[in-house]
Amino acid sequence: MQDEPYMRDDVQVPHRRQPPTVRMRRLAAELRRLRETAGLSQEDVTAQTGVNVATLYRIETGRTKPQPRTLHALLTAYGVTDRDRDALVHLQKDAGKRGWLHPSDSGLPEQYTAYINFEAEAREILNFETIFVPGLLQTAHYAREVISGVLPTATDDQVQRRVDARLKRQLLLTAPDSPRLWAVIDEAALHRRVGGPTVMRDQLRHLAAQARNPQITIQVVPFKAGAHPGMPGSFIILRFGVIAPDIVYIDSMGGDLFLEEEAELIRHNMVFEHLRAVALSPSDTATLLKALSEDQD
């Protein structure tokens, strides 16, 4: 089949290349995942659709946005239909927009699918939490209690699928090329008895154990620090190094908010630096975690 028409449609070289937006990167990652799930190589896709390998590579790495007919051809080749197709078409239309609110969908086994994909590619994760222990550092029992509490109408099966997804995310921390995790936690999160004393004792001990991983740093902002700039809410900064711009992620009742404007990145990085400064040192945090775990009754 001929690929020349697709080359004309898809290869758009701007005078000054802009980094891919969050939506563009999300679309690229999803199209790559769909192709791999379908068991197709890039050469197979070229044979079926006429989209040449070079163009497909640029689409799957977020370097170019697929034109509508190219996207439909790819989705047909991957066997994507109905709701998933509509969602990806909508994502393609908005791929040039910066910032993104990804609505929550309680029907999905992984409520934060978009975030999980970005997290898996990050080289450094800066996580500030006010209410919960960070998801990457939760025990299975703590995670189950948190999810059950936050989603009181969820079935046991739905809760378990979310717990499994959370534990699967944690495999990042033991991978050979694991990202650097720096977690700052408000002390309030450690005093909330999620699941009771046994669950909290195990969770606090788990935090202390994880802090011994050289790739993980844990600090606690103590009550005595008083008011601090993190009080408005939790956030995560994902750093990708030279491969892509950073992203700020905020989990809210309305959905998953992704921020990428330079002003937002500067503001959240500044807040995180301030939080690291007012938090207990890693060694003092370890002492506090030990004391709190022994105080459970």
C-alpha positions in Angstrom: 0.0 0.0 0.0 1.1 3.6 -0.6 2.2 5.7 2.4 2.8 8.9 0.6 -0.6 10.5 1.4 -0.1 9.8 5.1 3.3 11.3 4.9 1.9 14.6 3.5 -0.9 14.7 6.2 1.1 13.7 9.2 4.6 15.2 8.9 4.1 18.8 9.9 7.4 20.6 10.6 6.8 23.9 12.5 9.2 26.7 12.3 10.0 26.3 16.0 9.2 22.9 17.5 7.2 22.9 20.7 7.5 20.1 23.3 4.6 17.6 23.2 1.7 18.5 25.5 0.4 16.2 28.2 -2.5 15.3 26.0 -0.2 14.5 23.1 2.1 12.4 25.3 -1.0 10.6 26.6 -2.3 9.9 23.1 1.1 8.7 22.0 1.5 6.3 25.0 -2.0 4.9 24.5 -1.5 4.3 20.8 1.7 2.5 21.5 0.1 0.4 24.2 -2.8 -0.5 21.9 -0.5 -1.6 19.1 1.5 -3.8 21.5 -1.6 -5.3 23.0 -2.8 -6.1 19.5 0.5 -8.0 19.0 1.5 -5.8 16.0 4.9 -4.5 15.1 5.3 -1.1 13.4 5.9 -2.9 10.2 2.6 -4.9 10.6 0.8 -1.6 11.0 2.4 -0.1 7.9 1.3 -3.1 5.9 -2.3 -2.8 7.2 -2.8 0.9 7.1 -0.2 2.5 4.8 1.1 4.7 7.7 4.9 4.4 7.2 7.2 3.4 10.1 8.8 6.8 10.4 5.4 8.5 10.8 4.2 5.9 13.2 7.4 6.4 15.3 6.8 10.1 15.5 3.1 9.5 16.5 4.1 7.0 19.2 6.7 9.3 20.7 4.5 12.4 20.7 6.5 14.2 18.0 3.5 14.7 15.7 -0.2 14.5 16.1 -2.0 12.0 13.9 -4.5 13.4 11.4 -8.1 12.2 11.9 -8.1 9.6 9.1 -4.7 8.3 10.2 -6.0 7.9 13.8 -9.1 6.1 12.6 -7.0 3.7 10.5 -4.8 2.9 13.5 -7.7 2.3 15.8 -9.4 0.0 13.3 -6.1 -1.9 13.0 -5.9 -2.2 16.7 -9.6 -3.3 17.1 -10.6 -0.3 19.1 -14.3 0.5 19.1 -17.1 2.6 20.6 -16.3 4.4 23.9 -12.5 4.0 23.8 -12.4 5.2 20.2 -14.5 8.3 21.0 -12.2 9.1 23.9 -9.1 8.9 21.8 -10.6 10.9 19.0 -11.5 13.6 21.5 -7.9 13.5 22.9 -6.5 13.9 19.4 -8.7 17.0 18.8 -7.4 18.6 21.9 -3.8 17.4 21.7 -2.4 20.8 21.1 -3.9 22.3 24.3 -1.7 22.6 27.4 -2.9 21.4 30.8 -5.4 18.6 31.2 -8.2 17.6 33.6 -8.8 13.9 33.1 -12.2 13.1 34.6 -12.4 10.2 37.2 -14.2 7.0 36.0 -15.1 4.7 38.9 -15.8 2.0 36.4 -12.2 1.5 35.6 -10.0 -0.9 37.6 -7.3 1.8 37.6 -8.8 5.1 38.4 -5.7 7.0 37.5 -4.7 5.3 34.2 -3.3 8.4 32.6 -1.2 9.2 35.7 0.1 5.6 36.0 1.4 5.7 32.5 3.3 9.0 33.1 4.6 7.8 36.5 6.1 4.7 34.9 8.2 6.9 32.6 9.4 9.4 35.2 13.0 9.6 36.3 12.2 11.5 39.6 8.9 11.7 41.6 8.4 14.5 44.1 5.3 13.7 46.2 3.7 15.8 48.9 0.8 14.4 50.8 -1.4 16.0 53.4 -3.9 13.3 54.2 -2.6 9.9 53.0 0.6 8.0 53.0 1.9 8.3 49.3 0.4 5.5 47.1 3.8 4.2 46.2 4.6 3.6 49.9 1.3 2.1 51.1 0.9 -1.4 52.4 -1.8 -3.6 50.9 -3.9 -3.4 54.1 -3.6 0.4 54.3 -4.4 0.8 50.6 -7.5 -1.4 51.0 -8.8 0.6 53.9 -8.1 4.0 52.2 -9.8 2.9 49.0 -12.8 1.5 50.9 -13.1 4.7 52.8 -12.8 7.0 49.9 -15.1 4.9 47.7 -17.8 3.7 50.1 -20.1 2.4 47.4 -17.4 0.4 45.6 -17.8 -3.4 45.6 -15.2 -5.7 47.1 -14.1 -6.6 43.6 -13.7 -3.0 42.6 -11.7 -2.2 45.8 -9.4 -5.3 45.2 -8.7 -4.3 41.6 -7.6 -0.8 42.8 -5.4 -2.3 45.5 -3.8 -4.6 42.9 -3.2 -1.7 40.6 -1.6 0.3 43.4 0.7 -2.6 44.4 1.6 -3.1 40.8 2.7 0.6 40.6 5.1 0.0 43.5 7.1 -2.4 41.4 8.7 0.7 40.0 10.6 1.1 43.2 12.4 -2.2 42.9 13.1 -2.0 39.2 16.8 -1.8 38.1 16.2 1.7 36.6 13.8 2.8 39.4 12.9 6.5 39.6 14.1 8.6 42.5 11.2 9.1 45.0 11.2 12.0 47.4 8.1 11.9 49.6 7.2 14.7 52.0 4.2 13.8 54.3 2.3 16.1 56.6 2.4 14.6 60.1 -1.4 14.6 60.2 -1.5 11.7 57.7 0.5 9.6 60.1 -1.9 10.2 63.0 -5.1 9.2 61.1 -5.7 5.6 62.1 -6.6 4.2 58.8 -7.8 0.6 59.4 -7.0 0.6 63.1 -3.8 0.3 65.2 -2.4 -2.9 63.6 -2.8 -1.6 60.0 -1.2 1.7 61.0 1.7 0.1 63.0 2.5 -2.0 59.9 2.2 1.0 57.6 4.5 3.1 59.8 7.1 0.3 59.9 6.8 -0.1 56.2 7.6 3.6 55.7 10.7 3.3 57.9 11.8 0.3 55.9 11.3 2.0 52.6 13.3 5.0 53.8 16.4 2.7 53.9 16.2 2.4 50.1 18.8 4.7 48.7 16.4 5.7 45.9 13.8 6.8 48.4 13.8 9.8 50.7 11.0 10.4 53.2 10.5 13.5 55.3 7.6 14.5 57.6 6.4 18.0 58.1 5.8 18.1 61.9 2.8 19.7 63.6 5.3 22.2 65.2 6.1 23.6 61.8 2.7 25.4 61.9 1.2 26.8 58.8 3.1 25.9 55.6 2.6 26.4 51.8 1.5 22.8 51.3 -1.7 23.1 53.3 -3.9 23.9 50.2 -3.4 20.3 49.1 -1.3 17.3 47.9 0.5 17.3 44.6 3.1 15.3 42.7 5.8 16.6 40.4 7.0 14.1 37.7 10.4 14.8 36.3 11.4 13.1 33.0 14.9 14.5 32.5 15.8 15.3 29.0 13.2 13.1 27.3 10.2 15.3 28.1 9.0 18.3 30.1 8.0 17.9 33.7 4.3 17.5 34.8 2.5 18.5 38.0 -0.3 16.1 38.9 -3.1 16.9 41.3 -5.7 14.3 42.4 -9.1 15.9 43.2 -12.8 14.9 43.5 -13.4 16.3 40.1 -10.7 14.2 38.4 -7.0 14.1 37.7 -5.4 17.5 36.9 -2.2 17.7 34.9 -0.4 21.0 34.8 2.5 21.8 32.5 2.7 25.6 32.2 6.1 26.9 33.2 4.6 29.2 35.9 2.8 26.2 37.5 6.0 24.1 37.4 8.0 26.9 39.0 5.3 27.5 41.7 5.0 23.8 42.7 8.8 23.2 42.6 9.2 26.3 44.9 6.5 25.0 47.3 8.2 21.5 47.4 11.6 23.0 48.1 10.0 25.0 51.0 8.4 21.9 52.3 11.7 20.0 52.3 13.2 22.8 54.2 10.6 22.9 57.0 10.2 19.1 57.2 12.2 17.0 59.6 15.4 15.6 58.3 15.3 12.0 57.0 17.0 10.7 60.1 14.6 12.6 62.4 11.7 11.4 60.3 12.9 7.8 60.9 12.9 8.4 64.6 9.4 9.8 64.5 8.1 6.9 62.5 9.6 4.5 65.0 8.0 6.3 67.9 4.6 6.5 66.2 4.6 2.8 65.4 5.4 1.9 69.0 2.6 4.2 70.2 -0.1 2.2 68.4 -2.4 0.3 70.8 
